[in-house]
Amino acid sequence: MRKTFYLLFIILLCSHDLYIKLDAYFLQPNQEATLSLYNGTFEKSENTIAPDRMLDASVVANGKRMAIDSNQWKNQDSTITQLPFNTGEAGTYVVGVSTKARNIELTAEKFNSYLEHDGVLDMLEKRKKDSLLDTDAVESYEKHVKAIYQVGETRTADWSTVLGYPIEFIPQVNPYEKYSGETLEVQLLLDGKTLPNQLVFADFLKGAHAHTHNGDGDEHEVDGEKHSHGHTHSDDENSHSHESEKDETHTHTNGQQLRTDEQGMFTVNLPEDGIYFLRTIHMTSVTDSDELTHRSKWATLTFEVSHKHGSDTHTHDDDHKDIPTWVFVLGSLLVIGLLFLIFRKGK
């Protein structure tokens, strides 16, 4: 029992992903909304992030990139950093946050567990190959996160803006011109250049009324999740370690496990309605420092997918929904009249 608890403790001290989340990614013009930074998993935030740790926080709208005033950030319950805002004009928006690098020291056992738990599998294999599994680590890590959301019906090209972060996901088409049952091609950049052979994880949370289009089995459902998807997360300003997690079997590697090609491209399946989140950690060994052993750059991207409305794509179990009411009324009267005649004839 003690050994099990110790291993769980190591897993919980692994890392925090950083995500930008909204209560809904489909918004109306001039609507009051809240953007949240979640640190931990996509479903639970453990720590806030201090505004002075942000190298960049900006939003791109209608062709203009605007810096977010650091004084606008608020902390909620010491776990979530939030930004109240007004959506403004219609369009497809992108918002990003880039953080300064921080260092963390980890024992060999904790570092190996973190690599496995967070899907940094290439580095874990390298440590095995180089017989370094017993070597402690000092890692420099930085996080660069984005979200794309849709205001009103007008689609704009802001979704394609390259923010210039050290590592960054770039969709190849507007995610809000994609629908459940389709796929989305995404490119991954590292220091402005395409990043080949990089492991990427893609997952989503679906609503209670989500429409399923295939049975790939890559998705998971969170009990009680509403179609508005009101969840958020934030980034730990002191470390990237979990402090609590109720689900002992949870890892950061659920969903689709993908690899970029030579051009840094990969394709994400969009099997259902829901909020999709992509994540990756690019880690390298450091040989030119007396202090560091590893350097990592983290990236996430969040957006929402809905179903296409139309007679050929939006179906329900109620097969009568397209039959006019007057047809039912007339049919009912004819049946009643027929039964009446049969009854009188029988008498």
Beta strands, then each sheet from edge to edge (+ up, - down):
strand 1: 17-22
strand 2: 26-27
strand 3: 32-40
strand 4: 54-61
strand 5: 64-67
strand 6: 74-76
strand 7: 80-86
strand 8: 91-99
strand 9: 102-106
strand 10: 137-151
strand 11: 167-171
strand 12: 182-190
strand 13: 193-194
strand 14: 199-205
strand 15: 256-259
strand 16: 265-270
strand 17: 274-285
strand 18: 294-305
sheet 1: 1+ 3- 7+ 6-
sheet 2: 2+ 10+ 8- 4+ 5-
sheet 3: 2+ 10+ 9-
sheet 4: 2+ 10+ 18+ 17- 14+ 15-
sheet 5: 11+ 12- 13+
sheet 6: 11+ 12- 16+
end
